[in-house]
Amino acid sequence: MNKITLFVVCITFPFVLRAQRRNETINELWRFEKGDVKKAEDTFFKDSKWEVVNLPHSWNAEDAARIKNYYRGIGWYRKKIISTIQQDKKYYLFFEGALQDVTVFVNGKEAGNHKGGYTAFRFDVTSLLKKGEKTVNQIAIKVDNSHNPSIPPLGADFTFWGGIYRDVYLTEANLVHFRMDNYGSNGVFIEASEVTKDAANIKIRGEIRNEEISNRELKIKAIITDAEGRTVKEIITKINTEQGKDISFELLSGKLYIPHLWSPEDPYLYHVSTQLLDDKTGEILDAVDNPLGFRWFSIDTKNGFQLNGKPIKLLGTCRHQDYPGLGNALSNDLNRRDMELIKKMGANYIRISHYPQDPSVLDACDKLGLIAWEEIPIVNEITPSEAFFITCKTNLKEMIRQNYNHPSIMIWAYSNEVMMSVKNNSDTAEYNKQLVLLHKQLEQICRIEDPNRLTALAFEGDPIYDKYIADIPMIVGWNRYDGWYSSVLNGFGEFLDEENKKYPERPLIISEYGAGSDIRLHSLKPEIFDFSIEYQQIYHESYLKQILARPYVIGASIWNFIDFGVASREESMPRINNKGVMYYNRQPKDIYYFYQAALSNQNVLHIASRDWAMRKGIPAKADENFVKQPVKIFSNLSEVELILNGKSLGKQNVTGFNTVYDVPFMNGSNILEVKSGDKRDIMIVDFKIQPYNLLTSMDRNLLIAVNAGTNCYFTDPASRIIYEPDQPYREGSWGYIGGDFHRTEKKNRPGIQSEIVGTDMDPIFQTAREGMEAYKFDVPDGRYEVELFFCEYLSTKAKSLGQRVFNVSINNTLILPTLDLEGQYNTLTAVTKTYTIEVKDGKGITVAFNAVNGKTIISGLKVERL
């Protein structure tokens, strides 16, 4: 006989004397199928062959990490729920987030549709559910993460992870309840007004819905308790409701004296339980719990941001919500851990970008003391259509009403770099008119929905915003990448000073700044856009200094807290934007400790070489048995002492939260210890000293790996081979003869940033030396393996004789005649050629290049003694 396994979930709402609203997750054992499936909403559709998944879930967790054109389309989820459904109750399905066009069916009938991938939504499913004890109800959900011109974001520098990626709840409520179809909110809104250190007032408002067949006499009770659970105030009022109607209510606390204020240093939280009771029996019909924080804030260009009457510079980070192997389907614990790491870094502020995130994020901000900027995802461009406008307005109201009661939120925002995609369009007049109209409408919504908070927009640093929309919000945010996407670091401060001079009354915040880094890349000569760990450190040290030096800058947020997923990105790490101060797996980069030293109150002492614990180098002189390389210390202590293998390298003063030692590394393990008072930090650097004179080397495992056309070391994490920076030939050593670094024509950057086919060592093939005559290696006699790495950047239509053709020989033996990389292998493709040769008579190895057409080129070389 055939065996059938039926996946169901049995929901039991436990009986208590005071029956009220109940929420229970229904995350387990969903059936999932990627693709559009006809009649998948039908009650008796057979889904037994579908994949079984638990929520949160994203169907792009794997493909978006591997390929640029990840799946964007439809996915179906189905689930049977066995539960007791009562006739005299209301039932709702509540989704914390699903991306991005969602249609919900119950027992084959549509319950509702929601557009927008980042705000919560709730559907009343009472009439669609079968009633009775342990009844079976079938839920089917169609989710679509396709590009939709009516749904923001239309395009963005992050991955659009499809799926039901947050929790889903089944809610049971009485027929008389706080209104639950209020843009996904819990229906109760708390406002702490006229707050001072001496007193505060509280207003609690909302709506009650009576879906009984008769009128009802009710009481509304609000119980305010402090962090220790002691009752501070009870407010009670009576209200009469008519059947089938909503009625508004408002409770006023009167003055509450000496409130314990909320701040990043002391995030003290009160609690408000708002209850709906039967006036005669005292039965609690519904109850909603909310946090309460007493604080007041203001902003101007003279005093900056002030919280509770004291100036505070908002310093923190932006945060994306994905995680390796999960996509955006993070657990509450992982979300909370991110907030804890941000707080531990010393931040007092977070820009929740570029979209509302899981409810656990703001819960953690409230508890930890992180001031929050939250925004809806209108990114890069808009669609000038009624449908797009409606979605934007709905998402904005959802965000504000769902998160209204969080004391951590002080800034609402509603677009990011929104003119990026249209600035160069010749026919932009009507588009810009519609863009301005939308922004004015969204600003008006913010001020009507929540007149007590600030508003902001984020621009990418183009004066076109000053012309169109910069005067609409209360705060202007600038996303600045001077010294990364543009030429010089000091251009950052110059831009800010010019903006402040032109618009002295306009509050200004740095909404993004950052530089990429790849743990495999290190440089003793770091430069713009080389993706070395060292350049990222230089960038952040410069930016923070410039930010702190300008009182009119009210704050700044790093881009980004983590390296995060961007399927369309190429650069040194395809599929990843690596501007994080933490790696994708939430391990801190060394630069994280720079911010901890600068921003936190704790004593910080950190050897900033965790990202470069494997090193290699050549002594400066033939008689030296050590190699000097810099080691940076991040600290907020005044003086530190560095010890190498038990010997002190002296004490140094700390300025700008760092100091640099010139460390004489020995071959092998080097124990570094830094101390200041009773504070210590210890690490080991594994150093490989290369021979100053190769001819006299006795190393039977001699290996020379060259990262051609760059000043960067590259470490292959798989083989642990370190490719050294390019260097000119010196007799007795190795190096190039002739040629130059390949650099981009427009911006003079090292190499290219395109993804390379056929390798995971993209940085090796993204840089190159061009026009060289030869590479020489004065190695001792013996047998060697020689590997040559090539990649063509030029592209021609011809597939035979291209723009670049050259001959390659090793020790006068022609090995690659008329090499045409594009014609033979295609462009942006890793080409590796391996040869075994015998070195005799002390002649070493000469790899010679002879141009036939265009310039010779090579990306890397490796010579290994066999």
Secondary structure as GFF3:
##gff-version 3
##sequence-region A 1 866
A	DSSP	beta_strand	8	11	.	.	.	ID=ss1
A	DSSP	beta_strand	22	25	.	.	.	ID=ss2
A	DSSP	beta_strand	30	34	.	.	.	ID=ss3
A	DSSP	beta_strand	51	53	.	.	.	ID=ss4
A	DSSP	alpha_helix	63	66	.	.	.	ID=ss5
A	DSSP	beta_strand	74	85	.	.	.	ID=ss6
A	DSSP	beta_strand	89	95	.	.	.	ID=ss7
A	DSSP	beta_strand	101	106	.	.	.	ID=ss8
A	DSSP	beta_strand	109	115	.	.	.	ID=ss9
A	DSSP	beta_strand	121	124	.	.	.	ID=ss10
A	DSSP	three_ten_helix	126	128	.	.	.	ID=ss11
A	DSSP	beta_strand	132	144	.	.	.	ID=ss12
A	DSSP	beta_strand	168	174	.	.	.	ID=ss13
A	DSSP	beta_strand	176	178	.	.	.	ID=ss14
A	DSSP	beta_strand	188	193	.	.	.	ID=ss15
A	DSSP	beta_strand	199	210	.	.	.	ID=ss16
A	DSSP	beta_strand	216	225	.	.	.	ID=ss17
A	DSSP	beta_strand	231	241	.	.	.	ID=ss18
A	DSSP	beta_strand	246	252	.	.	.	ID=ss19
A	DSSP	beta_strand	256	257	.	.	.	ID=ss20
A	DSSP	beta_strand	270	278	.	.	.	ID=ss21
A	DSSP	beta_strand	284	292	.	.	.	ID=ss22
A	DSSP	beta_strand	297	300	.	.	.	ID=ss23
A	DSSP	beta_strand	304	307	.	.	.	ID=ss24
A	DSSP	beta_strand	310	311	.	.	.	ID=ss25
A	DSSP	beta_strand	314	319	.	.	.	ID=ss26
A	DSSP	alpha_helix	332	344	.	.	.	ID=ss27
A	DSSP	beta_strand	349	352	.	.	.	ID=ss28
A	DSSP	alpha_helix	359	368	.	.	.	ID=ss29
A	DSSP	beta_strand	371	375	.	.	.	ID=ss30
A	DSSP	alpha_helix	386	403	.	.	.	ID=ss31
A	DSSP	beta_strand	409	416	.	.	.	ID=ss32
A	DSSP	alpha_helix	429	449	.	.	.	ID=ss33
A	DSSP	beta_strand	454	459	.	.	.	ID=ss34
A	DSSP	alpha_helix	464	468	.	.	.	ID=ss35
A	DSSP	beta_strand	475	479	.	.	.	ID=ss36
A	DSSP	alpha_helix	491	502	.	.	.	ID=ss37
A	DSSP	beta_strand	508	512	.	.	.	ID=ss38
A	DSSP	beta_strand	521	523	.	.	.	ID=ss39
A	DSSP	alpha_helix	533	548	.	.	.	ID=ss40
A	DSSP	beta_strand	553	558	.	.	.	ID=ss41
A	DSSP	beta_strand	564	565	.	.	.	ID=ss42
A	DSSP	beta_strand	576	577	.	.	.	ID=ss43
A	DSSP	alpha_helix	590	599	.	.	.	ID=ss44
A	DSSP	beta_strand	605	607	.	.	.	ID=ss45
A	DSSP	three_ten_helix	610	612	.	.	.	ID=ss46
A	DSSP	beta_strand	614	617	.	.	.	ID=ss47
A	DSSP	beta_strand	627	635	.	.	.	ID=ss48
A	DSSP	beta_strand	639	644	.	.	.	ID=ss49
A	DSSP	beta_strand	647	653	.	.	.	ID=ss50
A	DSSP	beta_strand	658	665	.	.	.	ID=ss51
A	DSSP	beta_strand	668	676	.	.	.	ID=ss52
A	DSSP	beta_strand	679	689	.	.	.	ID=ss53
A	DSSP	three_ten_helix	694	696	.	.	.	ID=ss54
A	DSSP	beta_strand	703	707	.	.	.	ID=ss55
A	DSSP	beta_strand	712	715	.	.	.	ID=ss56
A	DSSP	beta_strand	722	725	.	.	.	ID=ss57
A	DSSP	beta_strand	734	737	.	.	.	ID=ss58
A	DSSP	beta_strand	740	741	.	.	.	ID=ss59
A	DSSP	alpha_helix	762	766	.	.	.	ID=ss60
A	DSSP	beta_strand	769	770	.	.	.	ID=ss61
A	DSSP	beta_strand	774	777	.	.	.	ID=ss62
A	DSSP	beta_strand	782	790	.	.	.	ID=ss63
A	DSSP	beta_strand	805	810	.	.	.	ID=ss64
A	DSSP	beta_strand	813	819	.	.	.	ID=ss65
A	DSSP	alpha_helix	821	825	.	.	.	ID=ss66
A	DSSP	beta_strand	831	839	.	.	.	ID=ss67
A	DSSP	beta_strand	845	853	.	.	.	ID=ss68
A	DSSP	beta_strand	857	858	.	.	.	ID=ss69
A	DSSP	beta_strand	860	865	.	.	.	ID=ss70
###
